[in-house]
């Protein structure tokens, strides 16, 4: 179970570090040009998109660094729970935009982050 949690955590951290980094450094227009799955940026200001990216970067760091450094490891499931909340917002945005098929990816990320939060708050907690 611990290995599965670390694998999912690592994959989430990489995905959110890259995705968040792109949102922080690219313009909203450039992000929207990636295709239909990125048109959600039209619903947000430039600052809003960059703020979402910053939150994603912080979550990615929070998923790995506290446990790796053994400094406040309770931040790992907290970061995962934060991602669940963020991705619920993403799914709601997709629903409002009638992008039901694209919402499936958001739900997948919700499930992965919820798995990490559950595992690290519960059976494989870093706190003994």
NORCOR-V482883 format. One record per residue. SS is DSSP state (A for helix, B for strand, O for the rest). PSI is psi in whole degrees, 0 to 359 (NA if undefined). Layout:
ss=SS psi=PSI
ss=SS psi=PSI
This chain:
ss=O psi=316
ss=A psi=318
ss=A psi=316
ss=A psi=318
ss=A psi=318
ss=A psi=321
ss=A psi=311
ss=A psi=318
ss=A psi=315
ss=A psi=317
ss=A psi=317
ss=A psi=317
ss=A psi=316
ss=A psi=314
ss=A psi=314
ss=A psi=331
ss=A psi=315
ss=A psi=313
ss=A psi=316
ss=A psi=320
ss=A psi=319
ss=A psi=318
ss=A psi=327
ss=A psi=320
ss=A psi=337
ss=O psi=155
ss=O psi=159
ss=A psi=320
ss=A psi=320
ss=A psi=321
ss=A psi=316
ss=A psi=332
ss=O psi=350
ss=O psi=344
ss=O psi=187
ss=A psi=327
ss=A psi=347
ss=A psi=5
ss=A psi=349
ss=A psi=335
ss=A psi=339
ss=A psi=338
ss=A psi=358
ss=O psi=156
ss=O psi=168
ss=A psi=315
ss=A psi=324
ss=A psi=317
ss=A psi=316
ss=A psi=323
ss=A psi=319
ss=A psi=316
ss=A psi=318
ss=A psi=319
ss=A psi=319
ss=A psi=318
ss=A psi=314
ss=A psi=320
ss=A psi=318
ss=A psi=316
ss=A psi=318
ss=A psi=338
ss=A psi=331
ss=A psi=309
ss=A psi=314
ss=A psi=319
ss=A psi=320
ss=A psi=323
ss=A psi=354
ss=O psi=41
ss=O psi=112
ss=O psi=57
ss=O psi=347
ss=A psi=344
ss=A psi=338
ss=A psi=303
ss=A psi=334
ss=A psi=318
ss=A psi=320
ss=A psi=319
ss=A psi=322
ss=A psi=321
ss=A psi=323
ss=A psi=313
ss=A psi=315
ss=A psi=316
ss=A psi=336
ss=A psi=319
ss=A psi=320
ss=A psi=318
ss=A psi=322
ss=A psi=320
ss=A psi=316
ss=A psi=318
ss=A psi=316
ss=A psi=329
ss=O psi=2
ss=O psi=38
ss=O psi=63
ss=A psi=317
ss=A psi=320
ss=A psi=334
ss=A psi=336
ss=A psi=324
ss=A psi=318
ss=A psi=317
ss=A psi=321
ss=A psi=315
ss=A psi=324
ss=A psi=314
ss=A psi=315
ss=A psi=314
ss=A psi=322
ss=A psi=323
ss=A psi=315
ss=A psi=315
ss=A psi=312
ss=A psi=312
ss=A psi=321
ss=A psi=337
ss=A psi=333
ss=O psi=250
ss=O psi=330
ss=O psi=42
ss=O psi=148
ss=O psi=345
ss=O psi=124
ss=O psi=NA
